[in-house]
């Protein structure tokens, strides 16, 4: 498994976590360790004919180091079995954060990560001038040198849902407007669902930003404004379906998000894409309670 600055330009990043409001401090236990797995499957068609598919999977671990009255100290790391070479490439791991029950994340071992990134650049025979640029190896890879970038991974794998209940408002950055969650009870928990409509402008901007990245990789730079002008000529429509599976205590153990897009190009070609993203969080080691 490899964690890069951008394993792929995702249609959206989302993660499995517990709701800060739904789970008070007493429900957390120091020493508990969770395995969090993110899977992304996509399939594409052009004028009704299959044109390709992809499968990406990443796994990290999250350990509760300490429970404070106002939040949690967490340790994020690569899973057991990670090779020395894979760990060398993922210089951000392990990293420690403070996650307030209400507030933004704070990196706790920034100095340690700064030391690691210096060694990582030396190992990769790079200088600071490479930071922020994109290269292509097995996938699109941003040369990330900022220790604070570790927080992006923490958010991607474990953002806190501000409100999880029947009728709560659910937001998605790629939807034209928010919608309400619908809840169904089960014997072992609850399921929440949401249906949203795609915002074409958001998809166009996302694709334009991808075009800028490709230009950086291929050394054929393009401005974001030029890329947006080209992408705005495409007609885009689609839907987002979300399913959130919670346990009896109200903690989210699995989230599934299915995005369907249809794009009509300027030459009349119709391309469709279906992206199925799942993120699962499971307890693998108890703190000994």
N, C-alpha and C positions, 0 to 999 in steps of 0.2 A: 504494500500500500504506500502511496506517495501523497503527501499534502503539498501542493504548490501554491504560489500566489494566486493562480487562477487555473484550477484543474480543467475548467471549461467555462465559457461564458454562459452562465445559466440563464434560463428564462426567468427564474426567480430563485432567491435563496430563502429558505425557511428552515425551521428546526423544531425538534421536540424538546419540550421543557415543561416545568411545572408553573402554575400561575402563582405569582407572589401573593396575591390576595387570598387565593384559595388554600394555600399551604403555609401556616404560621411556622415560626422557628422550631417549635417543639416537635414537628413532624419530620425534621431533618436530623441526621445522626452522623457525627464525625466518624470517618472511616468507611462509610458506604461508598462503593465504587460502581459506576455505571459504564456500560458499553453503549456508545451512540453510533449508529450506522446510518449513513446517508446513501441512498441509491437513486440514480437517475437513468431512466430508459427513455429513448426517443426514437421515433420512426418518422420517415418522410416520404411523401408521394409527390409526383409531378404529373399533372393531368391524369390522375387516377392510377398511375403506375409507380410501384415502389421504387424509391431512389436511394434508400439506405437506412441504417439504424445504428444506434450507439448504446453502450452500457457503461456507466461509471459507478464506482462504489468506493466510499471512504469510511474508515472507522477510527474513532478516537476513544479514549477513556476519560472519565470525569470522576475525580475523587473528592469527597467533602473532607477538607483538612480541618476545618473548625467551624463551629456554629456560634455566631455572635448574636446579640439581641437585635441587631439591625440588618443582619445579612449573613452570607456564607463566604468562607475562604475556600476556593476551589483549586484543584490541581488538574490541568489538562495535559494529557500525554498521548503518545502513540501506543497502540495496543501491544500486548505481549506477542513475541514472534517477529517484531520489526527487526530487520537486519541492520547491521552497523552502517552500511552504505545508505540505506533509506533514512536512517536517523541523521546521518551527516547532512543529507540534502534538506531535511526539515529542521532548520536551525531554531525555529521558534519553540520547539518542544523539548522538554516540558516547560509549561509556563503556569504561573499562579496568578489568580485574580481575586479581587473582592467583589462579590455580587450582592449589592444591597437588595433588600426586599422591595425597596422603592427608590430607584435611581440608576445611574449609569455605572458600567463596569470600570474597575480600576486595576491596572496591571501592577503586581506586587514585586516582581523580580526583573524590572526593566534593565538594571545595570548588568545582571547576568546575561540577559539576551543581547545586550550591546556587545559584550565580550564575545559571545558566540557568533554574531554576524560578522565581526571582524575576521574571525578564524574561517568562517564560511566563504567570505570573499577571497581570502588568501588561498583556500583550498580550490576554489573555482577559477583561480588565476584572473580575478576581476578587481577593478578599482571602484571607488565610490562613484565615479562618473557613469558606471553602468546602472546604478540604482534608478528605479522607476521606468526602465525600458523593458520591452517585451522581446522574448526570443521563442523559438519553437524547437522543442526536442521531441518528446512523445505527445506533447500537447502545448497549448499556449501557456507560457510561463512568464510571469512578471518578476523581474529582479527586485524583490522587496527587501529593503534594508532597515525599515523602521520597526523597532521593537513593539511599538504600539499596534502594529498590524496584527499581532497575535490576538488582539481583542476582536478583530473581524471574524476570526475562526470561532472564537467563543460565542459570538452572537449568532453566527451561521448555524452552529450546532446546538445552541441553547438559549435562544431569546425568550424573554418572559412575556407571556400573553397578559396584557393588562386586564382582561376581563373574559372569563369563560363561564357562560351560563346561557340558558335558553333566552333568546331574544337579544343577546349582547351584539354589539356592532362589530363586524369583522372587516378589517381593511386589507387590501392588497395593492401594492404599488403599481401593478399592471392592470388593474381593473378600472373601469370608467367611474365607478362609484362604490362605496361600501354597501354591505348588506347585513342582514340579521342572521345569527346562528340559530339553527333549529336543533333541539335536543331530543334524543330518544333514550329511555332508560333500558338497562340490561341487568341481568342478575349479578354481573361482576363489574359493573361500571356504567358509563354513559357514552353515547356517540353524538357528536356535534357535526352538522353538515352546513355547507354554505355554497351557493351558486352565484357566480359573478360574470359580468360581461367585460370582455377585453377593451382596454383603452388603446386605440390604434396609435395615438401619439406616443404613448409610453413604449410600445414595441418598436416603433420607428426610431426613437431616440436610442434604445438599447442596441439596435442593429447598427445604427450610425456609429456608436461608440465602438462596436466590434470592428467596423470598417477602419476606424482610426488605429486600432490595435494591429490589424492585419497590415496596414500601411507601415506601421513602425517595424513590424517583423520583416516585411519584404523590402524595407528601405524605399518604399514609394509613399511618402507621407501624404496624408490628406487631412484637411481641417475638418473639425466637427461640423462646421457650418455647411461645407460642401457635401459632406456625407449625409447630413440631414436633408439637404435639398434634393438629393437623389432618392433617398428612402421615402420622402414625402409623396413621391409619385406612385407608390405602391398602395393598393387598397387592401386593408387588413381587417379581419373580423375574427371573433373567436370567443371561447368561454373558459372559465376556470371552475373546477369542482373541487371542493375541499372536504375531507373527512377526518375528524379528530377523534381518536379512540382514547378514553380515559379509564383509569382503574377505579376501584371502590372509594379510594381516598381523594379522588379528583385530580390525580396527577396524570399528565399526558404521557402515554406510553408509545403512541404511534400516530403519525400524521401522514396522510396521503393527499397529494395534490395533482390533479390531472388538468393540463392545459392543452387546449385544442386551438390551433391557429390555421387560418386560410388566408393566403396572400395571392392577390392577382397582380402579376407583373405588368409593366407597360407594354410588353409584346403580346399580352393576352394569356400567357402561361399561368396556370393556377397551381400553386404549391401548398400542400397541407403538411402540418407537423403536429404530432401528438407527443407530449412530454409527460411522463409519469414519474413523479418524485415522491419518495417515501423517506421518512426519517423515524427510526425506532430507537427507543431508549430503554434499556433493561438493566436491572440490578444484577451484578455478577459477583459481588463480595459485600458481605455485611460488616458493619463496624463492631460487631461482637455484642450487640445488645441482647 
